[in-house]
Amino acid sequence: MINKLLNKEFSLCVTGPSFIFLILAPLMMFIPNYPRYVPFFYITISVLYLFSYGVMNNDMLYTGVLPVKRSDIVKARFLTIGILELLEIIICVPFGIFGNTIMPSGNQAGINSTVAFYGLQLIVYAVFNFTFLVSYYKKADKVGWTFIIATAVYFVLYFILELPVWMKTSFGTFITSMDSSSQIKQIPILVAGIVIWFAMFFVTFKICVKKFEKINL
């Protein structure tokens, strides 16, 4: 049943702009002196579209009357979001590496596309997901205001994570260093990001299922 619901998500709910953003973000990695967290924000707009079109088309009501468990409805939506976010990360990695080679002087606007950066970006995604999804599934009807709050959280985190780089602290220099030795030493940050993303994704899912089961569709 999950496979069928997931197929429904990608067939009816994931719109053209989502695929455009998947392509746009990697290309933006070639922009000199451009904040690296910004291209990854566009996939959160895909998440917004995912829910907005669902609200406009009464997708939640339609899916809710099908002979499926409510937890499976939420699971299919979460899997869709997870696939989009992880796919964005995976696609951007080679583009980021190539971008570093053609811009040897580094990114003057903030962190470079380093191993540490991708771990930190996963943490940003994890917090965004928690903020947006937990708030949305309280009523499962309004998207705009919820997304604005989650967007504010995203950019606050962006500022906090970039601050050490902008201030040229020892930690900031470490996470933005592109030499092979530093990249290897940054692997624990990437691993921590992966663990935090998956852990928060699971916790967020459990909270949202409980909230969604109480909603009168």
C-alpha positions as CSV (number, residue, x, y, z in Angstrom):
1,M,0.0,0.0,0.0
2,I,2.9,2.4,0.8
3,N,4.3,1.9,-2.7
4,K,0.9,2.8,-4.2
5,L,0.6,5.9,-2.0
6,L,4.1,6.9,-2.8
7,N,3.4,6.5,-6.5
8,K,0.4,8.7,-6.0
9,E,2.5,11.4,-4.4
10,F,5.0,11.5,-7.2
11,S,2.3,11.2,-9.9
12,L,-0.2,13.8,-8.6
13,C,1.5,15.9,-5.9
14,V,5.1,16.4,-7.0
15,T,4.8,19.1,-9.6
16,G,7.1,20.3,-12.4
17,P,8.7,23.1,-10.3
18,S,10.0,20.4,-7.9
19,F,12.1,18.8,-10.6
20,I,13.2,22.3,-11.8
21,F,14.5,23.0,-8.3
22,L,16.3,19.7,-8.3
23,I,18.2,20.8,-11.4
24,L,18.5,24.5,-10.4
25,A,20.3,24.0,-7.1
26,P,23.3,22.0,-8.5
27,L,23.8,24.6,-11.2
28,M,23.8,27.4,-8.5
29,M,26.8,25.7,-7.0
30,F,28.8,27.2,-9.9
31,I,27.9,30.8,-8.9
32,P,31.1,32.5,-7.5
33,N,30.8,33.9,-4.0
34,Y,27.3,32.7,-3.4
35,P,25.9,31.4,-0.1
36,R,25.9,27.6,-0.4
37,Y,22.8,27.2,1.9
38,V,20.6,29.2,-0.4
39,P,20.4,26.7,-3.4
40,F,19.3,24.0,-1.0
41,F,16.4,26.2,0.3
42,Y,14.7,25.8,-3.1
43,I,13.8,22.2,-2.3
44,T,11.8,23.4,0.7
45,I,9.7,25.4,-1.8
46,S,9.0,22.0,-3.5
47,V,7.8,20.8,-0.1
48,L,5.5,23.9,0.1
49,Y,4.1,23.1,-3.4
50,L,3.6,19.5,-2.3
51,F,1.3,20.6,0.4
52,S,-0.2,23.6,-1.3
53,Y,-1.4,21.6,-4.3
54,G,-2.7,18.9,-1.9
55,V,-4.8,21.5,-0.1
56,M,-6.1,23.0,-3.3
57,N,-7.0,19.6,-4.7
58,N,-8.5,18.2,-1.5
59,D,-5.8,15.5,-1.7
60,M,-5.8,14.9,2.1
61,L,-9.6,14.5,2.1
62,Y,-9.5,12.2,-0.9
63,T,-6.7,10.1,0.5
64,G,-8.3,10.1,4.0
65,V,-11.4,8.3,2.7
66,L,-9.4,5.5,1.0
67,P,-9.1,2.2,2.8
68,V,-5.6,3.0,4.1
69,K,-4.3,3.8,7.6
70,R,-3.7,7.4,8.4
71,S,-0.2,6.6,9.5
72,D,0.5,5.3,5.9
73,I,-0.8,8.6,4.5
74,V,1.7,10.5,6.6
75,K,4.4,8.0,5.8
76,A,4.0,8.4,2.1
77,R,4.2,12.1,2.3
78,F,7.3,11.9,4.6
79,L,9.0,9.5,2.3
80,T,8.4,11.9,-0.6
81,I,9.9,14.8,1.3
82,G,12.9,12.6,2.4
83,I,13.5,11.4,-1.2
84,L,13.5,15.0,-2.5
85,E,15.9,16.3,0.2
86,L,18.3,13.4,0.0
87,L,18.2,13.4,-3.8
88,E,19.1,17.2,-3.7
89,I,22.1,16.5,-1.5
90,I,23.3,13.6,-3.7
91,I,22.9,15.5,-6.9
92,C,24.7,18.6,-5.5
93,V,27.8,16.8,-4.2
94,P,29.6,16.3,-7.6
95,F,28.6,19.8,-8.7
96,G,29.9,21.2,-5.5
97,I,33.2,19.4,-5.9
98,F,33.6,20.6,-9.5
99,G,32.6,24.1,-8.4
100,N,35.5,24.1,-5.8
101,T,38.0,23.1,-8.5
102,I,37.0,26.0,-10.8
103,M,37.0,28.5,-7.9
104,P,40.2,27.7,-6.0
105,S,40.1,30.9,-4.1
106,G,37.0,29.7,-2.3
107,N,33.6,31.1,-1.6
108,Q,33.9,34.7,-0.2
109,A,30.2,34.7,0.8
110,G,30.5,31.9,3.3
111,I,31.2,28.2,3.6
112,N,32.6,26.2,0.7
113,S,31.0,23.0,-0.6
114,T,32.9,20.8,1.9
115,V,32.1,17.5,3.6
116,A,31.2,19.4,6.8
117,F,28.8,21.6,4.8
118,Y,26.6,18.7,3.7
119,G,26.4,17.4,7.2
120,L,25.3,20.9,8.4
121,Q,22.8,21.2,5.6
122,L,21.2,18.0,6.7
123,I,20.8,19.4,10.1
124,V,19.2,22.5,8.7
125,Y,16.8,20.3,6.7
126,A,16.0,18.3,9.9
127,V,15.0,21.4,11.9
128,F,13.0,22.8,8.9
129,N,11.1,19.5,8.6
130,F,10.3,19.5,12.3
131,T,9.2,23.1,12.4
132,F,7.1,22.9,9.2
133,L,5.6,19.4,9.5
134,V,4.7,19.4,13.2
135,S,2.9,22.7,12.8
136,Y,1.1,21.7,9.6
137,Y,-0.2,18.4,10.9
138,K,-1.9,20.1,13.8
139,K,-4.8,20.9,11.5
140,A,-3.6,19.7,8.0
141,D,-5.2,22.6,6.2
142,K,-3.1,25.8,6.2
143,V,0.3,25.9,4.6
144,G,1.4,29.5,4.0
145,W,1.9,30.8,7.6
146,T,3.5,27.5,8.6
147,F,6.0,27.7,5.8
148,I,6.9,31.3,6.6
149,I,7.8,30.3,10.2
150,A,9.8,27.3,8.9
151,T,11.6,29.6,6.4
152,A,12.5,32.0,9.2
153,V,14.0,29.1,11.2
154,Y,15.9,27.9,8.1
155,F,17.6,31.3,7.6
156,V,18.3,31.8,11.3
157,L,20.1,28.5,11.2
158,Y,21.9,29.6,8.0
159,F,23.1,32.8,9.8
160,I,24.2,30.8,12.9
161,L,26.1,28.2,10.9
162,E,27.8,30.8,8.6
163,L,28.8,33.1,11.5
164,P,31.9,31.2,12.4
165,V,33.0,31.2,8.8
166,W,32.3,35.0,8.4
167,M,34.2,35.7,11.6
168,K,37.1,33.4,10.5
169,T,37.1,31.5,13.8
170,S,39.1,28.3,14.1
171,F,36.0,26.2,13.7
172,G,34.8,28.3,10.8
173,T,38.1,27.9,9.0
174,F,38.0,24.1,9.7
175,I,34.5,23.5,8.3
176,T,35.2,25.5,5.1
177,S,38.7,24.2,4.4
178,M,38.8,22.4,1.0
179,D,42.2,20.6,1.3
180,S,42.0,16.8,1.4
181,S,43.3,16.5,5.0
182,S,40.6,18.8,6.4
183,Q,37.9,17.1,4.3
184,I,38.7,13.7,5.9
185,K,38.7,15.3,9.4
186,Q,35.2,16.8,8.6
187,I,33.7,13.3,8.1
188,P,32.4,13.1,11.7
189,I,30.3,16.3,11.0
190,L,28.8,14.7,8.0
191,V,28.0,11.5,9.9
192,A,26.5,13.5,12.7
193,G,24.4,15.4,10.2
194,I,23.1,12.1,8.7
195,V,22.3,10.6,12.1
196,I,20.5,13.8,13.2
197,W,18.5,14.0,10.0
198,F,17.3,10.4,10.2
199,A,16.6,10.7,14.0
200,M,14.7,13.9,13.7
201,F,12.8,12.6,10.6
202,F,11.6,9.6,12.6
203,V,10.7,11.7,15.7
204,T,8.9,14.2,13.5
205,F,7.0,11.4,11.7
206,K,5.8,9.9,15.0
207,I,4.6,13.3,16.3
208,C,2.8,14.1,13.0
209,V,1.0,10.7,12.9
210,K,-0.4,11.3,16.4
211,K,-1.6,14.7,15.4
212,F,-3.1,13.6,12.1
213,E,-5.0,10.8,13.7
214,K,-6.9,13.3,15.9
215,I,-8.0,15.5,12.9
216,N,-11.5,15.3,11.7
217,L,-11.2,15.3,7.9
